[in-house]
């Protein structure tokens, strides 16, 4: 493990989701301790996207934005909201120059699949329909997310392709949660890694699926056909149970004719980019912004 990260491991909450309410409180406390960057000129607004039910979003508008990103937070489908995601959404908006629409999707186990996907897709449709009001080109819309949010972003891309929905220019997938089967080497062997381990991932899938079989829209790694999807950036952490399923998904995208940039970050663990003082975290966060800037600038 990167030594700059290792010293912070004891400060991270225990990797468990047995009590969703307690897990949400823990994430909220952690997010509150993370400083948000100074962003002069960045407009931030809380809105509601009409739906069934309505979906809360937090919109970040940099000056001179050239495109938009529908951003989906992590949290194992169980925790997180637009408030806990504020530091990361702020950094991505500032680093990319894109309008970021951070989505407060419904959480499991109270609202299992497909609630979160329906919310995310509704926000994609809203973003495309309101591109002019957001000041962006409707042809320059990306989807992205971290962890469970990365899995949701991949699922949104699949659904938009299958339903001939809004055009998606790019997928920004950071350590995405893609495969409920947990059959990869990293899922089988990472049983005591920080922040997320095999058991926490398994609990996450149980909450999200609610006892029903997984479909490709729930677990995108199950999709048989990945052709025709948007270009993608896939980032993985070396000490993360999701690592191997993410690498495999990136390779499958490549074999399906989809352009992919894949970055495996050595010495990191799932979510360790929250430790913003570490050099490797600074490079990770900067790269997310730079990759999105290039993708939307075209």
Secondary structure, DSSP 8 states (H G I E B T S, - for coil): --HHHHTTGGGS--S--SSHHHHHHHHHHHHHTS-----TT-EEEEEEE-SSS-EEEEEEE-TT---EEEEE--STTTS--TTTTHHHHHHHHHHH-SEEEEEE---TTTT-TTHHHHHHHHHHHHHHHTHHHHTS-TT-EEEEEETHHHHHHHHHHHHHHHTT-S---EEEEES----TT--SHHHHH-SS-SS--HHHHHHHHHHHHTTS---TTTSGGG-S--TT--EEEEEEEEE-TTHHHHHHHHHHHHHTT--EEEEEEEEEETTGGG-TTSHHHHHHHHHHHHHHHHHHH-
